[in-house]
Amino acid sequence: MQKKLEKQRAFFRSGRTIPLAFRKKALKRLGRAIRQHENEIYAALREDLNKSKTEAFMCEVGMTLAELSYMLKHLEGWAKKKYVRSPLAQFSATSFTVKEPYGVALIMSPWNYPFMLTMEPLIGAIAAGNCAVVKPSAYAPATSAVIRRILRACFPEEFIFVVEGGRAENQALLDQRFDYIFFTGGVTVGKEVMAKAAKHLTPVTLELGGKSANIFFEDCKWDMAMDGLQMGILFNQGQVCCAGSRVFVQDSIYDKFVEEAVKRFNAVKVGPSWDPETQMGAQIDEGQLKKILDYVEIGKQEGATVACGGVRADEGALAKGCFMRPTLLTNVTNDMRVAQEEIFGPVAVIIKFKDEADVIAMANDSVYGLGGAVWTRDINRAIRVARAIETGRMWINTYNAIPEGAPFGGYKESGIGR
């Protein structure tokens, strides 16, 4: 590994990655390779995560190709010199700034979106003129293997190379010096990454966990709100860092809201990804499913009520998979563990609030701050609340919409950087 990194540093210092023509050619080559291997990517995502072809395109391949197109469209403008005014004493001088690459970047990605969350930061690294070491998640081995094949077909290892494996490989990489580290994953490992980076004062982007507030006021549009509740917590089986897992409902509509939410959650079709009627698939493995079920038990011990779900789905064909029933916990207070810790599954806690001040205080009473939403017909109130929540992204009357070019990242223990 050390020799490969030395070759990458030599390649970077040669200046070959700097010209825009090189970067554009590399990005276009990557785009062609992704399209050529598209069916392999779908098969790998199905094997690792039970993702259907439609879901895999919408949330992984399609988003990656859109990011690549966005980079190619804007790269020339970003790379231009930005002229600034020179001091009067140097009136004859010309002053300008240029954006320069860091050098050799390390990209470490998670298992919940293993293709997209590997490729999108890599696209950014290439577009900026960096070399990169890519470390996909060991929990998505089929996808990791496809990523390795794609990148080996596209690029020499002195420019981009892939390291596969688990914790031992992660540790070996983090013991090396990099010029930038981009890590997506859990808070515990994120802190370790930052501690390792600190030894070399290496800058980092950390995209970590979340316990996002999904806030419903009494004047919300009912059907839209119910759809937003489900989208917030059931998308990707709840295995989403910005899942709307803390559901705050104004006290005047709380009982009605819970009654309707339970009906909707009980009607969700849980099943394998290849079944066209499936609305929610399996968890990644038994360990993750057990963790989710353990949290449900913790919630019950704390005094929460399981309004629906709370158990694995194991009848018929589901018995062979890691399927969980969509779960709602009621009678929850914001200080409970199930309201404060990231569960990373299809489990939402529903908490009453009185007014704006009350819900803002509870929403901000968290170590996380990644995403969230506000549901109300009053746009002025929506903007007030959204601005008051300590979080990186807030949606209004929608959830999980991802606008092109908008920065993504969190506050507090949800991460650093955008």
Helices and strands as residue ranges (DSSP letters): H 2-13, H 20-36, H 38-49, H 53-56, I 57-61, H 62-79, E 82-84, G 88-90, E 95-97, E 104-108, H 116-128, E 131-135, H 141-154, E 160-162, H 167-174, E 180-184, H 187-198, E 204-207, E 213-216, H 222-234, G 235-238, E 246-250, G 251-253, H 254-266, H 286-302, E 305-308, G 316-320, E 327-330, H 337-340, E 347-353, H 356-364, E 372-375, H 379-388, E 395-396, G 412-414, E 415-416
